[in-house]
Amino acid sequence: MNMRISVDGVEGAQVSPRDRGLAYGDGLFETVRVIDGHAPLWPRHMARLRRGCQRLAIACPDATALLAEVRRLAADSHAAVARISVTRGLGERGYAPPVHAAPCIIVQVAPAPNWPADWYSEGLQVGLCRTRLAEQPALAGLKHLNRLEQVLARAEWNNPAQAEGLMCDMHGRVVSATSANVFAVIDGVLTTPALERCGVEGVARAELLARAAGDVAVRDIALEEWMGSSEWFISSSVRGIVPIRMLDGQPREAGPVARRWQQCWRQAGLHPCGAHAA
């Protein structure tokens, strides 16, 4: 299967250079794993998209029609990844949003990557990024189209052995990986960073928090405290639960908490197709 792309439901259509998503990053996106036409975390993707559209005052697409388009484009693939972008649509020059905007919906579907088996059995190698995340509570939690901070962070390494980068805010508090949420076991307690000031509230993170039923601490975590944790792992709707075996030169073994959540993910049908876990 090659990548298939539709713009407002039409394959082969082009995005206008006047589109505000292209001009200003004025929009949102979701990255959705699709297995045989089923998107395991679809309700959470749509809930986040609705929240984002409400906050940015963009009309949210119809969930049923959007899922049908994803399934149509993914029909030839057993395992695929769909990126759904919703922009404010066309606008004139200048920052002021148009009074009557018609959102543009772009759906891209490509085959799911084959993740290395040792990611799941042994863990990822992760580096500490120099690029810091700026605080903007009005956008915190949203998966908006402006990802320049993540682009700068990802440009910091070209070592194929390094799979991710850990990002902090301007005060040295851990926020996330470049494209995943992060968890640590601190003094025996599973803990994940609070995201009220910056960062993306991932759908896999939301699913894990819901399944944990209050057994996860959500709070600010200084980098020094994070580095002293006994376990680290990432959560991602596409990659699932993946341990971190090396962070900024400090080794950790894939521990029992990460293993337990990998097992939970498999039992719930959320583990990436083709991925391996111990």
C-alpha positions in Angstrom: 0.0 0.0 0.0 1.3 3.5 -0.9 0.3 6.6 1.0 -3.2 7.8 0.1 -4.3 11.4 0.8 -7.6 13.1 0.5 -8.5 16.8 1.0 -12.1 17.4 2.0 -12.9 13.8 0.8 -11.3 14.1 -2.6 -8.2 12.1 -3.4 -5.6 14.0 -5.5 -7.0 17.4 -4.4 -4.5 20.1 -3.4 -4.4 22.3 -0.3 -4.6 26.0 -1.1 -1.6 28.2 -0.3 -4.2 30.4 1.3 -5.0 27.7 3.9 -4.4 29.0 7.4 -3.0 25.7 8.5 -0.2 26.1 6.0 0.2 29.8 6.6 0.0 29.9 10.4 -0.3 26.4 11.8 -3.9 27.3 12.5 -5.4 23.9 13.1 -5.1 20.5 14.8 -4.1 16.9 14.0 -4.6 13.4 15.2 -2.3 10.4 14.4 -4.5 7.2 14.5 -3.5 3.6 14.4 -5.8 1.5 12.2 -5.9 -2.3 12.2 -8.2 -4.0 9.7 -10.4 -0.9 9.6 -10.6 -0.6 13.4 -9.1 2.4 15.2 -8.7 1.1 18.8 -8.5 4.6 20.4 -10.9 6.4 18.1 -13.2 7.7 20.8 -10.3 9.3 22.6 -8.9 10.8 19.4 -12.3 12.4 18.6 -12.7 13.6 22.2 -9.3 15.4 22.0 -10.1 16.8 18.5 -13.4 18.1 19.7 -11.8 19.8 22.7 -9.1 21.3 20.5 -11.7 22.6 17.9 -13.8 24.1 20.7 -10.7 25.9 22.1 -9.6 27.2 18.7 -13.2 28.0 17.6 -12.9 25.7 14.6 -15.9 23.6 13.5 -15.2 20.0 14.3 -15.7 17.4 11.6 -18.5 14.8 11.9 -16.9 11.8 13.7 -18.8 9.1 11.6 -17.9 10.7 8.3 -14.3 11.2 9.4 -13.9 7.5 10.5 -15.5 6.4 7.2 -12.9 8.4 5.2 -10.1 6.9 7.3 -11.4 3.4 6.7 -11.8 4.0 3.0 -8.2 5.1 2.6 -6.9 2.3 4.8 -9.0 -0.4 3.1 -6.0 -2.0 1.3 -3.8 -2.2 4.5 -4.0 -4.6 7.4 -2.1 -2.2 9.6 -2.0 1.5 8.9 -1.4 4.9 10.4 -3.7 7.8 9.6 -2.9 11.4 10.1 -6.0 13.6 10.2 -5.4 17.4 9.9 -8.2 19.9 10.5 -7.3 23.5 9.6 -9.4 26.6 9.9 -9.5 26.7 6.1 -9.0 29.6 3.7 -8.3 33.1 4.9 -7.0 36.4 3.7 -3.6 37.8 4.5 -3.1 38.5 8.3 -3.6 36.8 11.6 -7.2 37.7 12.1 -9.4 34.6 11.7 -12.0 34.8 9.0 -15.5 35.4 10.3 -17.0 32.6 8.2 -14.4 29.9 7.9 -14.9 26.5 6.3 -12.5 24.0 7.8 -10.2 21.9 5.6 -9.9 18.2 6.4 -6.8 16.4 5.2 -6.5 12.7 5.7 -3.3 10.8 5.0 -3.0 7.0 5.4 0.2 5.1 5.1 1.3 1.5 6.1 2.2 1.2 9.8 6.0 1.0 10.4 7.5 -2.3 11.5 8.9 -1.3 15.0 12.1 -3.1 16.1 11.3 -6.1 18.3 14.0 -5.0 20.8 12.2 -1.8 21.5 9.5 -3.7 23.3 11.7 -6.4 24.9 14.6 -4.3 25.9 13.6 -0.6 25.5 14.5 2.6 23.7 17.6 4.7 23.8 16.6 8.3 24.5 18.6 11.5 24.7 18.0 14.7 26.6 17.0 17.5 24.3 18.5 21.0 24.6 15.4 22.5 23.0 12.9 23.5 25.8 9.1 23.7 25.5 7.6 27.2 26.0 4.7 27.6 28.3 1.4 28.5 26.8 -1.6 27.4 28.8 -4.1 28.4 26.1 -2.6 25.7 23.9 -1.4 23.2 26.5 -2.7 19.7 25.9 -3.7 20.3 22.3 -2.2 18.5 19.3 -2.0 21.7 17.3 -0.3 22.0 13.9 2.7 24.1 15.2 5.3 21.5 16.0 8.4 23.7 15.5 9.7 23.0 19.0 9.6 19.3 18.3 11.2 19.8 14.9 14.1 21.6 16.5 14.4 19.0 19.2 14.4 16.1 16.7 17.1 17.8 14.6 19.5 17.5 17.6 20.4 13.9 16.8 21.0 11.7 13.8 22.2 8.6 15.6 20.0 5.8 14.4 20.4 4.0 17.7 18.6 6.9 19.5 14.8 6.5 19.1 13.5 9.5 21.1 14.4 12.7 22.9 13.2 13.8 26.3 11.9 17.4 26.5 11.7 19.8 29.4 10.0 23.1 29.9 11.9 26.4 30.5 12.1 25.7 34.2 13.7 22.2 33.8 10.6 20.2 34.5 10.1 17.1 32.4 7.2 17.3 29.9 7.3 14.6 27.3 9.3 12.9 24.6 9.3 14.6 21.1 6.4 12.5 20.0 5.1 10.6 23.0 4.1 11.0 26.6 6.4 9.7 29.3 6.0 7.8 32.6 8.4 7.1 35.5 8.3 5.0 38.6 9.4 7.4 41.4 9.7 5.9 45.0 7.5 3.0 43.9 4.7 5.3 42.4 3.9 5.4 38.7 4.1 9.1 37.8 3.6 11.2 34.7 4.2 15.0 34.1 1.4 17.5 34.5 0.6 19.2 31.2 -1.3 22.3 32.2 1.4 24.7 30.8 2.7 22.9 27.7 2.8 19.5 26.1 0.3 17.2 24.4 -2.3 15.2 26.3 -1.8 11.9 24.4 -4.7 9.5 23.9 -2.6 6.5 25.0 -1.7 8.5 28.2 -5.4 9.2 28.7 -6.3 5.5 28.2 -3.6 4.5 30.7 -4.7 7.0 33.3 -8.3 5.8 32.9 -7.3 2.2 33.3 -5.1 3.0 36.3 -8.1 4.4 38.1 -6.2 6.9 40.2 -3.0 4.9 40.8 -0.9 7.3 38.8 0.5 10.5 40.1 0.2 13.5 37.7 2.4 16.3 38.8 5.4 18.5 38.1 8.7 16.5 38.0 12.1 18.2 38.0 14.6 16.6 35.7 16.9 15.7 38.7 14.0 13.7 40.3 13.2 12.1 37.0 16.7 10.9 36.4 16.6 9.2 39.8 13.5 7.1 38.9 13.7 3.3 38.9 11.8 2.9 35.6 10.9 5.0 32.5 8.6 4.3 29.6 6.8 6.1 26.8 3.1 5.8 25.8 1.9 6.4 22.2 -1.2 5.6 20.3 0.9 4.3 17.4 3.8 2.7 19.3 2.0 1.6 22.4 3.9 1.1 25.7 7.7 1.0 25.2 10.3 0.9 28.0 13.3 3.3 28.1 16.5 1.4 28.6 18.9 4.3 28.3 18.3 8.0 29.0 21.1 10.5 28.5 23.7 7.8 29.1 22.0 6.4 32.2 20.8 2.7 31.9 17.6 1.1 33.2 16.2 -2.3 32.7 12.6 -2.7 31.4 11.0 -3.0 34.8 7.8 -4.7 36.1 5.6 -1.7 35.9 6.3 -1.2 32.1 5.9 -5.0 31.6 2.5 -4.9 33.4 1.3 -2.1 31.2 2.5 -3.8 28.1 0.5 -6.9 29.1 -2.6 -4.7 29.8 -2.2 -3.1 26.3 -2.0 -6.5 24.6 -5.1 -7.9 26.5 -7.1 -4.8 25.6 -6.1 -5.1 21.9 -4.2 -1.8 22.0 -0.7 -3.2 21.3 0.7 -2.3 17.9 0.2 -5.0 15.3 3.5 -6.6 14.4 5.2 -5.3 17.6 6.7 -7.6 20.1 6.8 -7.4 23.8 8.2 -9.7 26.5 
